[in-house]
Amino acid sequence: MEMLKEGKVTLCAMVDADPRVCLLEKMPLGLITGIGRAMRRKRTSSLDILSSKRAPRTYYKGKNCKPTGFHTRKGGYVVVPEKLPNYVVPDLTDFKLKPYVSQCPTEVKTTEASELAK
C-alpha cells in the first residue's frame, strides 16, 4: 500500500482497493457521524415529535388553547373574566340566511342589496 499526499487529502493507492474506503478511514469520527445524521430522514412537523407517551411523566402537551384561569392551592380552578374569549357578533335579527354561498360572488351595489333585502 502506497500513501500519496495531494494537498490536504491523503489517498490510498492500492491495486484492488477502492479509494473511497481509504478516505473514510482517514476521516475524523465526528465528520462520519455528521454525514450519517444528515442522511437520516427527519420529521417535517414539530408537533408530532414529542407526545405525552414519549415524554416525562410531568409533560402535558395540551390542545393549543389558552388557559381561561388558574389552579388554586386546594385543587380548585378560578376563571378570570379577562382571559375568556370575547366574540363580537353582528345583530342577525330579520336576516335571511341562504344555504349556499358562492365562492365567486358577483358585484352588487348597496342600493341593489337593500332592495333585494326588502
C-alpha positions in Angstrom: 0.0 0.0 0.0 1.4 3.4 -1.0 0.4 6.6 0.6 0.1 9.6 -1.7 -0.4 13.1 -0.5 -2.2 15.6 -2.7 -2.9 18.9 -1.0 -4.5 18.2 2.4 -6.2 14.9 1.4 -4.4 11.7 1.9 -5.2 9.0 -0.6 -4.5 5.3 -0.5 -3.2 3.9 -3.8 -3.8 0.2 -3.8 -4.2 -2.0 -6.8 -7.5 -3.7 -5.9 -8.9 -1.3 -3.2 -11.5 1.4 -3.6 -10.0 4.9 -2.8 -13.3 5.9 -1.0 -12.7 3.3 1.6 -9.3 4.8 2.5 -10.8 8.3 2.6 -13.3 7.1 5.2 -10.5 5.5 7.3 -8.7 8.9 7.4 -11.8 11.0 8.3 -12.4 12.0 11.9 -15.2 10.2 13.6 -17.3 13.3 14.1 -17.4 14.0 10.4 -18.6 10.5 9.6 -21.4 10.6 12.2 -22.4 14.0 11.0 -22.8 12.7 7.4 -24.8 9.7 8.8 -27.1 12.1 10.7 -27.7 14.2 7.6 -28.7 11.1 5.6 -31.3 10.0 8.1 -34.8 11.1 7.4 -36.2 13.7 9.9 -39.8 14.5 10.7 -41.1 17.6 9.0 -43.7 18.7 11.5 -42.6 19.6 15.0 -46.0 18.8 16.6 -45.6 15.0 16.2 -42.1 14.8 17.6 -43.0 14.8 21.3 -46.1 13.2 22.6 -47.2 12.6 26.2 -46.4 8.9 25.8 -42.8 9.5 24.9 -42.1 12.4 27.3 -41.5 12.6 31.1 -44.4 12.0 33.5 -44.9 15.7 34.2 -45.2 16.6 30.5 -48.7 17.7 29.3 -49.0 18.7 25.6 -52.4 20.3 25.7 -54.7 21.2 22.8 -53.3 24.5 21.7 -55.9 26.6 23.6 -55.2 29.4 26.0 -56.0 28.9 29.7 -59.0 30.8 31.0 -57.9 30.9 34.6 -55.6 29.4 37.1 -55.5 26.5 39.6 -55.7 27.2 43.4 -53.6 25.5 46.1 -56.5 23.4 47.2 -57.3 21.9 43.7 -59.9 24.4 42.6 -60.0 26.5 39.4 -60.6 30.2 39.2 -61.9 31.6 35.9 -60.6 35.0 35.1 -63.1 37.0 33.0 -60.4 38.9 31.2 -59.0 35.7 29.8 -62.3 34.5 28.4 -62.7 34.9 24.7 -64.9 37.8 23.6 -66.8 37.2 20.4 -68.2 40.3 18.6 -71.2 39.1 16.6 -73.4 41.4 14.5 -77.1 41.6 15.1 -78.7 38.9 12.8 -82.4 39.6 13.6 -84.6 39.7 10.4 -81.6 38.4 8.4 -82.4 35.7 5.8 -79.6 33.1 5.5 -79.2 31.1 2.4 -77.9 27.6 2.3 -75.1 28.2 -0.2 -72.6 30.9 -0.5 -70.8 31.2 -3.8 -67.0 31.3 -3.9 -67.1 33.9 -6.7 -69.8 36.4 -5.9 -71.0 39.0 -8.4 -70.6 42.7 -7.7 -73.7 44.1 -6.1 -74.2 47.8 -5.3 -75.5 48.8 -1.8 -78.8 50.2 -3.3 -79.5 46.9 -5.1 -78.7 44.9 -1.9 -81.1 47.0 0.2 -83.9 46.5 -2.4 -83.3 42.7 -2.5 -83.5 42.5 1.3 -87.0 44.1 1.3 
